Amino acid sequence: MAEREGRSGADLLRAVTLGYDFCCRFLMALGPDLMRAHHRGVEGMSATFGSAAAAASLARLDETRMRYALSYAAQQVSSVWSWTQDAEHIEKAFDFGGMSARNGVTAAIMVEMGSTGARDVMSGEHNVLQAFSTEPKPEEMLAGLGSRFFVSETAIKTFAVGYPNQAPLDALLKLRREYGLRPDNVQRIVVRLPADGARIVDNSGMQDVNCQYLMAVALLDGTVSFSSSHSPERMNDPQVRAVRERVELVADQKLMDPSAPRSGLVEVTLRDGRRVSHFTRYPPGTKENPLDAEGLNAKARDLMTPVLGSERTEALIRRVNALEGVANVRELRPLLTI
């Protein structure tokens, strides 16, 4: 949308900030637990509204047309929680990201080209909050407005794997560096996770969700790349399988802490009898333990280099790190094309 409108990097940053704020504030007004209790997924719903707000900002819609855009966003979401039945998470990716971006851009462009809509989808008759929540709290839309910015509280995964695996991977890699852990000197690895997360990742059929597999790769490689976390061949490698057999996952009720829902404790027994452990309360990339710029660059580098090559990847990273100085985001296009 920023390319379509020829907007600057600063315009794009402003739109993204607005999109995050609207997405999260709208979700708080609905009540995520109330949504899920009635078989509704919250992510695609809130992300569609965030996308619509961001796209409308880039289109520079006035108040009336912004209202119309939000109305068109409301009409495009079903938010049925059935995506959890897709074991490969392909539909999840669409529902969370692709669908939401498409919905928001569609809403903004329709209004930009002259379509009219309902003026008050948030509080008028048959409004969206009433439709999707049994106990809506519209006041949450304004709580801390202008002083609390949700984009600063977002979590960015360090590793391209399921969230319950972030903390144990961080813990194991720290132990590996500190104690020189290797497959030949490690006898046993015990991973303790909050019980709800442990159920999701315990010997999952998906490489990027399977805790035992990912811990084995981390011990062998000293890192977990996008490639290794999505490789069926690596998952069946005899060397990896041998290490996996030494990894035990424990669903620990004591770690069920609402203030730290994605923690992880890793206990390693070495062949010489020593026992070492590390507890990661907040995985790196969470709001409590945010990544620095180099950490974000490292993740981008891992994801982009196999596609764009190292030279173009480094150039793109430099430009994005200075996005507020980009006069027109179309300048990024040559760096994104192969």
C-alpha positions as CSV (number, residue, x, y, z in Angstrom):
1,M,0.0,0.0,0.0
2,A,2.9,2.3,0.8
3,E,4.3,1.6,-2.7
4,R,1.0,2.2,-4.4
5,E,0.7,5.6,-2.7
6,G,4.4,6.5,-3.1
7,R,4.7,7.1,0.7
8,S,7.9,7.7,2.6
9,G,9.6,5.4,5.1
10,A,8.3,7.7,7.9
11,D,4.8,7.4,6.5
12,L,5.1,3.6,6.6
13,L,6.4,3.5,10.1
14,R,3.6,5.8,11.3
15,A,1.0,3.5,9.6
16,V,2.6,0.3,11.1
17,T,2.5,2.0,14.6
18,L,-1.2,2.8,14.1
19,G,-2.0,-0.7,12.8
20,Y,-0.4,-2.3,15.9
21,D,-2.3,0.0,18.2
22,F,-5.7,-0.5,16.6
23,C,-5.1,-4.3,16.3
24,C,-4.3,-4.6,20.0
25,R,-6.8,-2.1,21.3
26,F,-9.6,-3.7,19.4
27,L,-8.7,-7.1,20.7
28,M,-8.7,-5.8,24.3
29,A,-12.1,-4.4,23.7
30,L,-13.4,-7.7,22.5
31,G,-11.7,-9.8,25.2
32,P,-9.6,-12.6,23.8
33,D,-10.7,-15.2,26.3
34,L,-14.3,-14.4,25.6
35,M,-13.7,-14.8,21.9
36,R,-12.0,-18.1,22.2
37,A,-14.7,-19.4,24.6
38,H,-17.1,-19.1,21.7
39,H,-14.9,-20.8,19.1
40,R,-13.5,-17.6,17.6
41,G,-9.9,-17.0,16.7
42,V,-8.7,-13.6,17.8
43,E,-5.6,-13.2,15.6
44,G,-7.1,-12.9,12.1
45,M,-9.9,-10.7,13.5
46,S,-7.7,-8.1,15.2
47,A,-5.0,-8.2,12.5
48,T,-7.6,-7.4,9.8
49,F,-8.6,-4.2,11.7
50,G,-5.0,-3.3,12.3
51,S,-4.2,-3.8,8.6
52,A,-7.2,-1.7,7.6
53,A,-6.1,1.1,9.8
54,A,-2.6,1.0,8.5
55,A,-3.7,0.9,4.9
56,A,-6.2,3.7,5.4
57,S,-3.5,5.8,7.0
58,L,-1.2,5.3,3.9
59,A,-4.2,6.2,1.7
60,R,-4.6,9.3,3.8
61,L,-8.4,8.8,4.2
62,D,-10.3,11.4,6.1
63,E,-12.4,10.6,9.2
64,T,-15.5,9.6,7.3
65,R,-13.6,7.4,4.9
66,M,-11.6,5.8,7.7
67,R,-15.0,4.9,9.2
68,Y,-16.0,3.3,6.0
69,A,-12.8,1.3,5.7
70,L,-13.2,-0.1,9.2
71,S,-16.8,-1.2,8.2
72,Y,-15.4,-3.0,5.2
73,A,-12.8,-4.7,7.4
74,A,-15.6,-5.9,9.8
75,Q,-17.5,-7.5,6.9
76,Q,-14.5,-9.6,5.8
77,V,-13.7,-11.5,8.9
78,S,-15.2,-14.8,10.1
79,S,-12.5,-15.5,12.7
80,V,-13.4,-19.2,13.1
81,W,-10.9,-21.0,15.3
82,S,-11.0,-24.1,13.2
83,W,-7.5,-23.3,11.7
84,T,-6.1,-25.3,14.6
85,Q,-7.1,-28.5,12.8
86,D,-4.5,-27.9,10.1
87,A,-1.5,-29.8,11.5
88,E,0.9,-28.1,9.0
89,H,-0.1,-24.6,10.1
90,I,-0.5,-23.4,6.5
91,E,-4.0,-22.1,7.1
92,K,-2.7,-20.5,10.3
93,A,-0.2,-18.5,8.3
94,F,-2.9,-17.3,5.9
95,D,-5.4,-16.4,8.7
96,F,-2.8,-14.5,10.8
97,G,-0.9,-12.7,8.0
98,G,-1.9,-13.0,4.4
99,M,-5.7,-12.8,4.9
100,S,-5.4,-9.9,7.3
101,A,-3.2,-7.9,5.0
102,R,-5.4,-8.6,2.0
103,N,-8.6,-7.7,3.9
104,G,-7.1,-4.4,5.2
105,V,-5.7,-3.3,1.8
106,T,-9.0,-4.3,0.1
107,A,-11.0,-2.2,2.5
108,A,-8.8,0.9,2.1
109,I,-8.7,0.7,-1.7
110,M,-12.4,0.2,-2.0
111,V,-13.1,3.3,0.0
112,E,-10.3,5.3,-1.7
113,M,-12.0,4.6,-5.0
114,G,-15.4,5.9,-3.8
115,S,-17.2,3.1,-2.0
116,T,-19.3,4.1,0.9
117,G,-20.1,2.1,4.0
118,A,-21.5,2.1,7.5
119,R,-20.3,5.1,9.5
120,D,-20.2,3.5,12.9
121,V,-19.3,-0.1,12.9
122,M,-17.7,0.2,16.3
123,S,-20.6,1.5,18.4
124,G,-23.7,1.8,16.1
125,E,-26.6,-0.6,15.8
126,H,-25.4,-4.2,15.3
127,N,-21.9,-3.1,15.8
128,V,-18.8,-5.4,15.5
129,L,-18.0,-5.4,19.3
130,Q,-21.5,-6.7,20.1
131,A,-21.3,-9.2,17.2
132,F,-18.1,-10.8,18.3
133,S,-18.0,-10.5,22.1
134,T,-20.5,-11.3,24.9
135,E,-19.0,-8.7,27.2
136,P,-17.4,-6.0,25.1
137,K,-15.3,-3.3,26.8
138,P,-15.2,-0.4,24.3
139,E,-13.4,1.8,26.8
140,E,-10.3,-0.4,26.2
141,M,-10.0,1.2,22.8
142,L,-8.9,4.5,24.4
143,A,-7.1,3.3,27.5
144,G,-3.7,4.9,27.6
145,L,-4.2,6.3,24.1
146,G,-1.2,8.4,23.0
147,S,1.0,7.2,25.9
148,R,0.9,3.4,25.5
149,F,2.0,2.2,22.0
150,F,1.5,-1.5,21.5
151,V,4.1,-1.8,18.7
152,S,6.7,-1.4,21.4
153,E,5.3,-4.4,23.3
154,T,5.2,-6.8,20.5
155,A,7.2,-10.1,20.6
156,I,9.5,-11.1,17.8
157,K,10.6,-14.7,17.8
158,T,14.3,-15.2,17.8
159,F,14.0,-18.7,16.3
160,A,11.6,-19.6,13.4
161,V,9.9,-22.2,15.6
162,G,6.8,-22.6,17.8
163,Y,6.7,-20.2,20.7
164,P,7.0,-22.8,23.6
165,N,10.4,-23.8,22.1
166,Q,11.9,-20.3,22.3
167,A,12.8,-20.4,26.0
168,P,14.3,-23.9,26.1
169,L,16.4,-23.2,23.0
170,D,17.7,-20.0,24.6
171,A,18.5,-21.9,27.8
172,L,20.3,-24.8,26.0
173,L,22.4,-22.6,23.8
174,K,23.5,-20.5,26.8
175,L,24.5,-23.7,28.6
176,R,26.3,-25.0,25.4
177,R,28.4,-21.8,25.2
178,E,29.2,-21.7,28.9
179,Y,30.0,-25.4,29.5
180,G,31.1,-26.5,26.0
181,L,28.3,-28.9,25.6
182,R,28.5,-31.4,22.7
183,P,26.7,-34.5,21.7
184,D,29.6,-36.6,22.9
185,N,29.7,-35.2,26.4
186,V,26.0,-34.8,27.1
187,Q,24.2,-37.8,28.6
188,R,20.7,-36.4,29.1
189,I,18.7,-33.2,28.6
190,V,15.5,-32.6,30.5
191,V,13.3,-29.7,29.3
192,R,10.6,-28.4,31.7
193,L,7.9,-26.3,30.1
194,P,4.5,-24.9,31.3
195,A,2.1,-27.7,30.8
196,D,-0.1,-26.0,28.2
197,G,2.9,-25.3,25.9
198,A,4.5,-28.8,26.5
199,R,1.4,-30.5,25.1
200,I,1.8,-28.6,21.8
201,V,5.5,-29.3,21.2
202,D,6.0,-32.8,22.6
203,N,7.3,-34.9,19.7
204,S,5.1,-32.9,17.2
205,G,5.1,-34.1,13.6
206,M,6.2,-30.6,12.5
207,Q,9.9,-30.0,12.6
208,D,9.5,-26.3,13.7
209,V,7.3,-27.4,16.6
210,N,8.9,-30.6,17.8
211,C,10.8,-29.7,21.0
212,Q,13.0,-32.8,21.1
213,Y,14.1,-32.4,17.5
214,L,14.9,-28.7,17.9
215,M,16.9,-29.3,21.1
216,A,18.9,-32.0,19.3
217,V,19.7,-29.6,16.4
218,A,20.7,-26.8,18.8
219,L,23.1,-29.1,20.6
220,L,24.6,-30.3,17.3
221,D,24.8,-27.0,15.5
222,G,25.0,-24.4,18.2
223,T,22.1,-22.6,16.6
224,V,18.7,-23.3,15.0
225,S,18.3,-21.9,11.5
226,F,15.2,-21.5,9.4
227,S,16.5,-24.2,7.2
228,S,17.2,-26.8,9.9
229,S,13.9,-26.1,11.7
230,H,11.9,-26.9,8.5
231,S,13.9,-29.9,7.2
232,P,12.1,-33.3,7.1
233,E,15.4,-34.8,6.0
234,R,17.3,-33.4,9.0
235,M,14.6,-34.6,11.4
236,N,15.2,-38.2,10.1
237,D,19.0,-37.9,10.2
238,P,20.4,-40.8,12.3
239,Q,22.8,-38.4,14.2
240,V,19.9,-36.1,15.1
241,R,17.7,-39.0,16.1
242,A,20.4,-40.3,18.4
243,V,20.5,-37.0,20.2
244,R,16.7,-36.7,20.3
245,E,16.5,-39.9,22.3
246,R,18.4,-38.2,25.1
247,V,15.9,-35.3,25.4
248,E,13.0,-35.6,27.8
249,L,10.2,-33.1,27.9
250,V,8.3,-32.6,31.2
251,A,5.0,-30.7,31.4
252,D,5.6,-28.8,34.6
253,Q,2.5,-27.4,36.4
254,K,4.8,-25.2,38.6
255,L,5.7,-23.2,35.5
256,M,2.1,-22.2,34.8
257,D,2.7,-18.5,35.6
258,P,0.4,-16.0,33.8
259,S,3.1,-13.3,34.2
260,A,5.6,-15.6,32.4
261,P,3.6,-18.0,30.2
262,R,6.5,-19.0,27.9
263,S,9.3,-19.8,30.3
264,G,11.5,-22.9,30.1
265,L,13.9,-24.7,32.3
266,V,16.7,-26.9,30.8
267,E,18.6,-29.4,33.0
268,V,21.6,-31.2,31.4
269,T,23.5,-34.2,32.8
270,L,27.0,-34.5,31.4
271,R,28.8,-37.9,31.0
272,D,31.2,-37.0,33.7
273,G,28.3,-36.7,36.2
274,R,28.0,-32.9,36.4
275,R,24.6,-31.4,36.2
276,V,24.0,-27.9,34.9
277,S,20.8,-26.0,34.3
278,H,19.4,-22.7,33.1
279,F,16.0,-21.1,33.5
280,T,14.8,-18.6,30.9
281,R,11.8,-16.8,32.3
282,Y,11.3,-14.5,29.3
283,P,12.5,-15.7,25.9
284,P,14.6,-13.2,23.9
285,G,12.3,-11.2,21.7
286,T,9.5,-10.7,24.2
287,K,8.7,-7.3,25.5
288,E,10.3,-8.2,28.8
289,N,13.5,-9.3,27.1
290,P,13.6,-7.4,23.7
291,L,16.1,-8.1,20.9
292,D,18.5,-5.4,20.1
293,A,19.0,-4.2,16.5
294,E,21.8,-6.7,15.8
295,G,19.6,-9.5,17.1
296,L,16.9,-8.5,14.7
297,N,19.4,-8.1,11.9
298,A,20.7,-11.6,12.5
299,K,17.3,-13.1,12.2
300,A,16.6,-11.1,9.0
301,R,19.9,-12.3,7.6
302,D,19.1,-15.9,8.3
303,L,15.8,-15.6,6.6
304,M,16.7,-13.5,3.6
305,T,20.3,-14.5,2.6
306,P,19.3,-17.9,1.0
307,V,16.8,-16.0,-1.2
308,L,18.4,-12.6,-1.9
309,G,22.1,-13.4,-1.5
310,S,24.4,-11.8,1.1
311,E,25.1,-8.6,-0.7
312,R,21.5,-7.6,-1.4
313,T,20.5,-8.8,2.1
314,E,23.0,-6.5,3.8
315,A,22.0,-3.6,1.6
316,L,18.3,-4.1,2.5
317,I,19.1,-4.4,6.2
318,R,20.9,-1.1,6.1
319,R,18.1,0.6,4.3
320,V,15.4,-0.7,6.6
321,N,17.4,0.2,9.7
322,A,17.3,3.8,8.4
323,L,13.7,3.5,7.1
324,E,12.6,6.9,8.5
325,G,15.0,8.5,6.0
326,V,13.7,6.8,2.9
327,A,11.9,9.4,0.7
328,N,9.8,6.8,-1.2
329,V,9.5,3.2,-0.2
330,R,9.5,2.2,-3.8
331,E,13.3,2.7,-3.5
332,L,13.3,-0.6,-1.6
333,R,11.9,-2.6,-4.6
334,P,15.2,-3.3,-6.4
335,L,16.5,-4.8,-3.2
336,L,13.5,-7.1,-2.8
337,T,13.5,-8.5,-6.3
338,I,15.7,-11.4,-7.6
